[in-house]
Amino acid sequence: MGSLQELSIRLSTLAVFRELQEDAVINSLRKYLAEPSPALYASFVSALYRANGGILGAYVREICENSENVYVQAVGKKEEIPAYLREAVLEELKTLQMTAELTPELSVTTDDGTEIQYPKISGTTILMPCGKGGEVGFAFPVVQGDGCIALFGEGSSGSKFDLANAMLLPGLFREAGKQVKEAGNQEAAIMFAGDSTIVVKKDEIVITRGGAKITVKNDSTTVVQGGTTIKATGSGVDVTASQVKVVGNVSIVGNATVTGQLTAGGINMNTHTHTCSTGPTSPPVL
């Protein structure tokens, strides 16, 4: 269903099932849909409770089955049904099906202490932080059961504060999760998705994913993955790893210092010798 106002219009234009508009439950529902308010909704629910205990879908089916409209009378007389009448019946049955599918989701307590429920709000706009004409922003998935704030305004449907004009602000925790508590403890902004986390503090940014961690400070950036650590500062880069492999050409401008064994072309440069006319030379002097 596109909106509650759409359903209101469709109910108002019933022709074959026109007598249903005089039904106490349907009539009170039409009034509420035309001008939503807690008072009119309470009247609708009260009428439905009196009619069959509060089950809207079952009630709509019952009044449709008991309807003595022109279509039912023609079928009973075994008369030929014009195509336009069949089409009208099918379209109006869609409207009544939409009515039957209205289900409660939210509740409100009236002045006399009675708790009544609002129908589900569908076709709403979800608001996300965004700027620069929609080019820059922050978005995240929203699923059923997520907490939110619902805002109601005049909108474009023609009815002020209609449920169809709802706008939702998602991202509310029903209970404070560990990230919310951690944000308070660290005085930080935390963004997370599964086990991926970005923690932004006033003096550093920490990104973690599984066993990987990146820490950015004013004077250094450190990347840790298992037993490998790369730290970059203003004076140089330190790499700690069991093995460093470079594929491609390496150009060094400056001095190179090697502590340990140096192998080039498969030859141990620490112990290699040269052959000359008087025999092999001695190994390099360390």
N, C-alpha and C positions, 0 to 999 in steps of 0.2 A: 504494500500500500504506500502510495506516494506521500500522503499526509492525512491528518484528521479532517482538514477542510475539504479535501477531495471526497472523502467518505460522506461528509455532511451534504455536499452538493448531489452526490449520487443518490442518497436516501431521499432527498427532496424532489428528485425527478422520477421517482418510481411511478409507473403508469399501470402496468398489469397488476402489480401487487400494491396498488394505491391504498387499499384499506388498511395495510399494515402501519401506515403513518398515524392512524388513530389508536393503535395499540399503545397502552400506557408505557411499556418499557421502551419501545422504539421511539415514541414521541419524546420521552424524557432524554433519550440518547441524542436525538436530533437537536434538542435545545442545548445540550451540553456541547456538542460538536460545533454548533453555530457560534457559541460564545463561551468557551471553556472557563470554568471557575470551580472552586471547591464546592460551593453550594449546589450548583447544577449537577456536578458529578455525584454528590451525595444523593440528590433526588433520583438520578438514574440508577445508582446502585441499590437504593432503597426499593425502588419499583421492581428491580430484577430479583432482589431477595424475596419479596412478597410473591413474585410470579412462580419461581421454581427453586428458590434457595441460593441463587447467585451464579448459575452456570449459563453464561450467555450463549455459547455455541449450541447447546441442547435446546435452549429456548427458541432461538432463531429457526432451527430445523423444525421444531414443533409447530410454530405458527405458519411456516411455509406449507407443511403437510396439511394443515387444517384450513388453508386459504380456499375460499370459494370464488376465485377470480374468473374473469372471462375465459382465460385459457383452460382452466380446470373444467369449467362448464362445457366448453366446446368439446373437450376430450370425452367428457361424460356422455355427451349426446352423439359421439362418434362422427362429429362434423370434420370436414377438411380444415386443417389449420393453415392459415395464410403464412407465407414465408416471413413477412415482416413481423408477424406476431411471434413466431418461433424465435426470430433473432432478438426481439425485445425481451422475451422470457429468459433467454440465455444470458443477455447482458445484465438483467436485473438479478438473476441468480448469482452472478459474479459479485454484485454489490452486497447481496445478503451473505455470501461466503466471506467477503471482507469483514462484514460486521461480526460474523460468528467467530472470526479468528482474532478479534481483539482480546488480549489477555492482560491481566494485572501484573505490574512489576513494582511500582512504588506505592506507598501508602501515606495518608494524611489523617490526622485525628481532628474531628470536628469539635465544636464547643461543648457538646454533650458527652464527649469522651468516646464516641464511636469511631473506630478505625476503618477507613475506606481505602480502596486501592485505585491508583491511576492506571490507565492502560500503558502498554509499552510505547515508547517514543521511537518512531522509525524515520528514516530518511533525513537524519540530522547532519549538521555541519560539525566536523571535529576541528578544533583550533589547535595549531601547532606554532611554536615560536618561529617567526619568519620575517625577513626584511628585504630591502632593495627590490621591491616589486616581485617578491617570490623567488629571487635568484639565490638568496642566502638564508639558511634556516637550519632547524634541527627537527628531525622526525623520528618516530619510533612506532612499532606495531601496537595496535590496540586490539584486545580480544575480549570476549564475553566475560563479564565478572570484574573487569577493571573498574576501579573507583574513578569518579569524575565529578566536576561541578557542572550543572546544567543551568544555562542562562536563557532567559526568555525575553524577547523584545517585540517591537511592533512588526518587524519583518516585512515581507512582501506579499504575504498571503491575504492581507486585507483585515485580519483580526489581530487586535493587540494582545500580546502575551499568549498567543495560541501555542499549544504544545507542538504544532508543526513548525514553529519558528525557533525551536530549541537549538542552541549551540553548546557544544560540550568541550570542557577543558579537562583532558585526561591526565593521568599521571599521579593520582592520589593513592597512597598506600592505605589499605584497610588497617594494617598494623605496621609499625616501624620495622623495616627489615634491617639486616646487619649493615648494609651499606649506609643507611640513614644514620644509624648509631655511630658508625665509623666516621662519617662526615663530620659529625659533631665533635667526636673525640680528637680528630686531626685538624679541625678548623679548615676543612677542604671542601672543594666541589668534586663530587665523584660521579663519573659516567660509567655505566656497566652494561654488559650484555652477556649473559651466561658467565663463563669464567674469564672473560676479557674485561679489564678495568682500567680506567684512566683517572688518576687522582691528581687534582690541581691544587697546589698550595701556593702561598705567597712567595716562597723561596725555591720551589722545585715542582717538577711534573714527573709523575711515575706512571709508566704504562706496563701492565703485566698481562700475560697470556700463557696459562699453563706454567711451564718452567722457564719462560723467557721474561726478561725484565729490562726496561729502558728507563734510566733516571737522567733527567735533564736539570742541571743547576746553572747558576750564573757563570761559573768558571769551568764547568766540565760536563761531558755527556758520557754515560757509561752504559754499555750493552752487555748483559749477562745471559748466556744460554748454556745451561748445564755447567760443565767445567771450563767453558771458554768465556773470557772477559776481554772486552775492548773498551779502553778508556781514552777519550780525546780531551785534551786541555789546550790552553793557549801555547804551551811549550812543546807539545808533541803528542804522539799516540802510543799507548802501551797495549800490547796484545799478549794475553796469557792463554795458551792453549797447548794441548798435547801435540798438535801438528798444525802447521799453516801451509796451505798449498796455493801457489799462484800459477795460473794458466795464462800464458802470454809473455810478452817482453817486459823486462824490468829495467828501468833507467834510474840510476842513483847519482844524484848530484851532491857530492860531499863524501865524507868518510863512511866506511862500513866496518863495523866491529863485530867479530864473531867469537863467541865464547863456547868452546866445545869443538866438535868435529865439523870440518868443512869438506863437503863432497862436491866435486864438479865433474860432470861427464862420467860418473860412476867411479871416479878416482878419489881416494882419500887424500886430500891436499895436506893433511897434517903429517903423513908418513911417506909420501911419494918420493921417488928418487929419479934421477936422469941418468941415462947411459952415455958415457963418453969414451975416448980412446984409452983412458987409463982405468976404466971400470965404472961401476955405478957410483953416483954421488951419494953423499950422506943426506938423510932426511932434513927438512927445513929446521932451522933453529927457532924454537919458540921463545 
